[in-house]
Amino acid sequence: MHVAVDARVSTRSRGLAVYTRELVRGLASVARTERWRLTVITGPTDSAPDGVEALHTDVHVDALGTAQAFEHLELPSLLRERGVDLLHAPHGVIPLGRVPFARMITVHNLATLRHPDDVGPAARVLANVRLQTAARVADGVVAVSRFLADELRLLLGDVGNLLVIPSGTPGMAADHSVDRKRARRLLNELGLVPGGYLVAVGGFSARKNLGVLLDALQHAGLDEVPLVLVGDDAGRAALRPRLEALSPDVLVEAGALPDESLLDLVASSAGVLHPSRYQGFAYVPLEALALGVPVVSSSLPSVQEACGRRVRFIPADDVTAWAEAMRELAEGAITSRRWVGRTFDDVARDTAEAYRQVLARRGVRG
């Protein structure tokens, strides 16, 4: 069997980038062991794992207009020439015409349907059309959690060839070792001390629900244990007055951070707060647990599915409960031992088996 994985990722989604990188790494190991061919479609300067073929392109996965000719005309031709049996697009963009290979997509969340106000009207329409069209023509539609599979059935109706392959703890978190010099430099830049701050990761979009944490900060009384916000500035304008009303002693905006720096920051914290109203999967809580850091999360089905009772759950909009959770984390009353559950090696093996199932339905031996 010869599988091509489109490893180009959107700059707007850290979760997609983590999933794609970890899946490709795991699939490379599976392909070597089981002796099948793996090709990755990637950017002009990106590398592929050892033993994996690379198909480079400078067409970005978010590109529109004439760049669509690559997705629907040039790419199918290139894959046909290489004898590819199946194309897997973790970002969900696949050729829509008749092609000689199977097509599989991964769906990570339905945020544009559940929380449409987080994106502009044009982007919302494009994302929804892409998802519904791709789900209709794909030979396999992967949901990264059982919760998300139920969401797909509820919001899109009958999704043919739906495959539930739960995602896992990213290997970069499971294997992370804090570089003390690098961590000390980062904490000094942000004015922090080890164990003396809390972290919220994910940006400012409405579904991330950071407003509840800003309200809780005013009630928590943690003058010496600031909350550190990590993520890009998208959506910040809606929260600007409330952000600027808080003292730098209680709120630190770190911006977007490279993965290694983010993991150092989380590993050195007193705890992670995850107040999101909607997530397709639970990467942030799982990364924290892999680092041995306690997590308090909103009561999301996807997080409950992935983390079980290892996370403290509270209602998303209960300001009083979030303020109390902040105090307990700061005082060390909520603790966690390092835990890594399902890994991306598991995800890769299950995904490879899904490839074989999809190809078997087309009469191709995997």
C-alpha positions as CSV (number, residue, x, y, z in Angstrom):
1,M,0.0,0.0,0.0
2,H,1.2,3.5,-0.8
3,V,-0.3,6.3,1.3
4,A,0.2,10.1,0.9
5,V,-0.5,12.3,3.9
6,D,-0.9,16.0,3.2
7,A,1.2,17.5,6.0
8,R,0.6,21.1,5.1
9,V,-1.0,22.8,8.1
10,S,-3.0,26.0,8.7
11,T,-1.2,28.6,10.7
12,R,-4.5,29.3,12.4
13,S,-4.7,26.0,14.3
14,R,-2.1,24.7,16.8
15,G,-4.1,21.6,17.4
16,L,-4.1,20.7,13.7
17,A,-0.3,21.3,13.6
18,V,0.3,19.1,16.6
19,Y,-1.9,16.3,15.2
20,T,-0.3,16.3,11.8
21,R,3.3,16.4,13.0
22,E,2.7,13.6,15.6
23,L,0.7,11.4,13.2
24,V,3.3,11.6,10.4
25,R,6.0,10.7,12.9
26,G,4.0,7.7,14.1
27,L,3.0,6.6,10.6
28,A,6.6,6.7,9.5
29,S,7.5,4.1,12.2
30,V,4.5,1.9,11.3
31,A,5.3,2.1,7.6
32,R,8.9,1.0,8.2
33,T,7.7,-1.9,10.4
34,E,4.9,-3.1,8.1
35,R,6.8,-2.3,4.8
36,W,4.4,0.0,3.0
37,R,5.2,3.3,1.3
38,L,4.5,6.7,2.9
39,T,4.7,10.0,1.1
40,V,4.2,13.4,2.8
41,I,3.0,16.5,1.0
42,T,4.7,19.4,2.6
43,G,6.1,22.9,2.2
44,P,9.2,23.8,0.1
45,T,11.6,23.8,3.0
46,D,9.9,21.3,5.3
47,S,11.5,17.9,5.8
48,A,10.1,14.4,6.0
49,P,11.0,11.7,8.6
50,D,13.8,9.3,7.6
51,G,12.7,6.8,5.0
52,V,9.6,8.8,4.0
53,E,9.2,10.3,0.6
54,A,8.4,14.0,0.3
55,L,6.3,15.9,-2.2
56,H,7.1,19.6,-1.9
57,T,4.9,22.4,-2.8
58,D,4.8,26.2,-2.2
59,V,0.9,26.2,-2.3
60,H,-0.4,26.9,1.2
61,V,-3.3,24.8,2.4
62,D,-5.3,28.0,3.2
63,A,-4.8,29.4,-0.3
64,L,-7.8,30.4,-2.4
65,G,-8.4,31.4,-6.0
66,T,-6.1,30.0,-8.7
67,A,-4.2,28.0,-6.0
68,Q,-7.3,25.7,-6.0
69,A,-6.0,24.3,-9.3
70,F,-3.2,22.6,-7.4
71,E,-5.6,20.9,-5.0
72,H,-8.0,19.6,-7.6
73,L,-5.9,19.2,-10.7
74,E,-2.2,19.2,-10.2
75,L,-2.0,17.3,-6.9
76,P,-4.2,14.4,-8.2
77,S,-1.9,14.1,-11.3
78,L,1.2,14.1,-9.1
79,L,-0.2,11.4,-6.8
80,R,-1.4,9.3,-9.8
81,E,2.2,9.4,-11.3
82,R,3.6,8.2,-8.0
83,G,1.1,5.3,-7.7
84,V,-0.6,6.5,-4.5
85,D,-3.4,4.3,-3.3
86,L,-4.8,6.7,-0.7
87,L,-4.6,10.4,0.2
88,H,-5.1,11.4,3.8
89,A,-5.8,15.1,4.4
90,P,-5.7,15.9,8.1
91,H,-6.7,19.5,7.3
92,G,-9.8,18.3,5.4
93,V,-9.1,19.7,1.9
94,I,-9.1,16.9,-0.7
95,P,-9.6,16.8,-4.5
96,L,-13.3,16.7,-5.3
97,G,-13.3,15.3,-8.8
98,R,-12.8,11.7,-10.0
99,V,-9.5,10.4,-8.8
100,P,-7.8,6.9,-9.0
101,F,-7.0,6.8,-5.3
102,A,-9.0,6.7,-2.1
103,R,-9.5,9.9,0.0
104,M,-9.6,10.3,3.7
105,I,-10.0,13.4,5.9
106,T,-9.7,14.1,9.6
107,V,-12.2,16.3,11.3
108,H,-10.9,18.0,14.5
109,N,-13.9,20.1,15.6
110,L,-17.0,21.7,14.3
111,A,-16.3,25.1,15.8
112,T,-17.4,27.1,12.7
113,L,-20.8,25.4,13.1
114,R,-21.1,25.6,16.9
115,H,-19.5,29.0,17.3
116,P,-19.9,30.8,14.0
117,D,-19.2,34.3,15.5
118,D,-15.5,33.4,16.0
119,V,-14.8,33.7,12.2
120,G,-15.9,36.1,9.5
121,P,-18.9,35.3,7.3
122,A,-16.8,34.4,4.2
123,A,-14.4,32.2,6.2
124,R,-17.4,30.5,7.9
125,V,-19.2,29.7,4.6
126,L,-16.0,28.4,3.0
127,A,-15.1,26.2,6.0
128,N,-18.6,24.7,6.2
129,V,-18.8,24.1,2.4
130,R,-15.4,22.5,2.4
131,L,-16.3,20.2,5.3
132,Q,-19.7,19.1,4.0
133,T,-18.4,18.5,0.5
134,A,-15.3,16.7,1.6
135,A,-17.3,14.5,4.1
136,R,-19.6,13.6,1.2
137,V,-16.9,12.4,-1.2
138,A,-14.3,11.0,1.1
139,D,-13.9,7.3,1.5
140,G,-13.1,7.7,5.1
141,V,-13.9,10.5,7.6
142,V,-11.9,10.4,10.8
143,A,-13.3,11.9,14.0
144,V,-10.6,12.6,16.7
145,S,-13.0,11.7,19.6
146,R,-16.3,9.8,20.1
147,F,-17.8,13.2,21.1
148,L,-16.9,14.7,17.8
149,A,-18.3,11.6,15.9
150,D,-21.6,12.2,17.6
151,E,-21.4,15.9,16.7
152,L,-20.8,15.0,13.0
153,R,-23.8,12.7,13.0
154,L,-26.0,15.4,14.7
155,L,-24.9,18.4,12.6
156,L,-24.2,16.8,9.2
157,G,-26.6,13.9,9.3
158,D,-25.6,10.6,7.8
159,V,-21.8,10.7,7.4
160,G,-20.7,7.8,5.3
161,N,-17.6,5.9,6.2
162,L,-17.2,7.6,9.6
163,L,-14.2,6.3,11.5
164,V,-13.6,7.1,15.2
165,I,-9.9,7.2,15.9
166,P,-9.3,9.1,19.2
167,S,-6.3,11.3,19.2
168,G,-3.7,11.1,21.9
169,T,-1.1,12.8,24.1
170,P,1.5,14.5,21.9
171,G,4.9,12.9,22.1
172,M,6.6,16.2,22.4
173,A,4.8,16.7,25.8
174,A,5.2,13.0,26.9
175,D,9.0,13.2,26.1
176,H,9.6,16.8,27.2
177,S,12.4,17.6,29.5
178,V,12.6,21.2,30.8
179,D,15.6,23.0,29.7
180,R,16.3,25.0,32.9
181,K,18.4,27.7,31.3
182,R,15.8,28.2,28.6
183,A,12.9,28.1,31.1
184,R,14.6,30.6,33.4
185,R,15.2,33.0,30.6
186,L,11.5,32.8,29.5
187,L,10.3,33.3,33.1
188,N,12.6,36.2,33.6
189,E,11.3,37.9,30.5
190,L,7.7,37.5,31.7
191,G,8.5,38.4,35.3
192,L,7.5,35.0,36.7
193,V,8.9,32.6,39.2
194,P,8.6,28.8,39.0
195,G,5.4,27.5,40.6
196,G,4.2,31.1,41.2
197,Y,1.7,31.5,38.3
198,L,-1.2,29.8,36.5
199,V,-1.5,29.3,32.7
200,A,-4.4,29.4,30.2
201,V,-3.5,28.3,26.6
202,G,-5.5,28.9,23.4
203,G,-6.0,32.5,22.4
204,F,-8.9,35.0,22.7
205,S,-11.7,33.6,20.5
206,A,-15.1,33.7,22.1
207,R,-15.3,29.9,22.4
208,K,-12.1,29.8,24.5
209,N,-14.1,31.7,27.1
210,L,-11.2,33.7,28.7
211,G,-13.7,36.3,29.9
212,V,-14.7,34.0,32.8
213,L,-11.1,33.8,33.9
214,L,-10.8,37.6,33.8
215,D,-13.9,37.9,35.9
216,A,-12.6,35.2,38.3
217,L,-9.3,37.0,38.7
218,Q,-11.1,40.0,40.3
219,H,-12.6,37.7,43.0
220,A,-9.7,35.3,43.5
221,G,-7.4,37.6,45.5
222,L,-4.2,36.3,44.0
223,D,-2.0,39.4,43.9
224,E,1.2,37.4,43.8
225,V,0.1,34.5,41.6
226,P,-0.6,35.9,38.1
227,L,-2.5,34.3,35.3
228,V,-0.5,33.9,32.1
229,L,-2.4,33.9,28.8
230,V,-0.7,32.1,25.9
231,G,-1.9,32.4,22.3
232,D,-2.1,34.7,19.3
233,D,-4.1,38.0,19.4
234,A,-7.0,37.0,17.2
235,G,-10.2,38.0,19.1
236,R,-8.3,40.1,21.6
237,A,-10.1,43.3,20.7
238,A,-13.4,42.1,22.2
239,L,-11.7,41.7,25.6
240,R,-9.3,44.7,25.5
241,P,-11.1,46.9,28.1
242,R,-11.2,44.0,30.6
243,L,-7.6,43.0,29.9
244,E,-6.3,46.5,30.3
245,A,-8.3,47.0,33.5
246,L,-6.2,44.2,35.2
247,S,-2.9,44.9,36.8
248,P,0.3,43.3,35.4
249,D,0.7,41.8,38.8
250,V,-2.3,39.5,38.2
251,L,-2.3,39.1,34.4
252,V,0.5,38.5,32.0
253,E,0.0,38.2,28.2
254,A,2.8,36.0,26.8
255,G,1.5,35.9,23.2
256,A,2.1,32.9,21.0
257,L,5.1,30.7,22.0
258,P,7.1,28.0,20.2
259,D,6.1,24.6,21.4
260,E,9.3,24.0,23.5
261,S,8.9,27.3,25.3
262,L,5.1,26.7,25.9
263,L,5.9,23.3,27.4
264,D,8.6,24.8,29.7
265,L,6.1,27.5,30.8
266,V,3.4,24.9,31.6
267,A,5.8,22.5,33.3
268,S,7.0,25.3,35.6
269,S,3.5,26.5,36.5
270,A,1.2,25.8,39.5
271,G,-1.6,24.7,37.2
272,V,-3.5,25.0,33.9
273,L,-6.9,26.6,33.5
274,H,-9.0,25.4,30.5
275,P,-12.4,27.3,30.4
276,S,-13.2,26.6,26.8
277,R,-16.9,26.2,25.7
278,Y,-16.1,23.8,22.8
279,Q,-13.2,21.6,21.9
280,G,-13.1,18.6,19.5
281,F,-10.2,17.1,21.5
282,A,-8.2,17.8,24.7
283,Y,-4.6,18.6,23.6
284,V,-3.9,21.3,26.2
285,P,-5.1,19.2,29.2
286,L,-3.3,16.1,28.0
287,E,-0.1,18.1,27.5
288,A,-0.3,19.4,31.1
289,L,-1.0,16.0,32.5
290,A,2.0,14.5,30.7
291,L,4.1,17.2,32.4
292,G,2.6,16.4,35.8
293,V,0.8,19.7,36.1
294,P,-2.8,19.9,37.5
295,V,-5.6,21.0,35.3
296,V,-9.0,22.6,35.9
297,S,-11.3,22.4,32.9
298,S,-14.8,23.3,31.9
299,S,-17.0,20.3,31.8
300,L,-16.4,19.4,28.1
301,P,-17.3,15.9,26.9
302,S,-14.2,15.8,24.8
303,V,-11.9,16.5,27.8
304,Q,-13.9,14.1,30.0
305,E,-13.5,11.4,27.3
306,A,-9.7,11.9,27.0
307,C,-8.7,12.7,30.6
308,G,-11.3,11.1,32.9
309,R,-11.1,12.0,36.5
310,R,-7.5,13.2,36.3
311,V,-8.9,16.7,35.6
312,R,-11.0,18.9,38.0
313,F,-14.2,19.8,36.1
314,I,-16.4,22.9,36.8
315,P,-19.1,24.6,34.8
316,A,-17.8,26.9,32.0
317,D,-19.4,30.1,33.2
318,D,-19.3,29.7,37.0
319,V,-17.1,32.7,38.0
320,T,-17.2,31.7,41.6
321,A,-16.0,28.2,40.9
322,W,-13.2,29.4,38.7
323,A,-12.0,31.9,41.4
324,E,-12.0,29.1,43.9
325,A,-10.1,26.8,41.5
326,M,-7.5,29.5,41.0
327,R,-7.0,29.8,44.8
328,E,-6.7,26.0,45.2
329,L,-4.1,25.7,42.4
330,A,-2.1,28.6,43.8
331,E,-2.1,27.0,47.3
332,G,-1.2,23.5,45.9
333,A,-4.5,22.0,47.0
334,I,-5.0,20.5,43.5
335,T,-2.2,18.2,42.5
336,S,-1.5,15.8,39.6
337,R,0.9,13.0,38.9
338,R,2.5,12.7,35.5
339,W,0.2,10.7,33.3
340,V,0.3,9.7,29.6
341,G,-2.6,7.6,28.3
342,R,-3.2,7.0,24.6
343,T,-0.2,7.9,22.5
344,F,0.3,8.9,18.9
345,D,1.9,5.5,18.3
346,D,-1.5,4.1,19.1
347,V,-3.2,6.7,16.9
348,A,-0.8,5.9,14.0
349,R,-1.4,2.1,14.3
350,D,-5.2,2.6,14.3
351,T,-5.0,5.0,11.4
352,A,-2.9,2.6,9.3
353,E,-5.5,-0.1,10.0
354,A,-8.2,2.4,8.8
355,Y,-6.2,2.8,5.6
356,R,-6.3,-0.9,5.0
357,Q,-10.0,-1.1,5.7
358,V,-10.8,1.8,3.3
359,L,-8.6,0.2,0.6
360,A,-10.1,-3.2,1.1
361,R,-13.5,-1.8,0.2
362,R,-11.9,-0.6,-3.1
363,G,-10.3,-4.0,-3.7
364,V,-6.8,-2.9,-2.9
365,R,-4.6,-5.0,-0.7
366,G,-3.0,-3.1,2.2
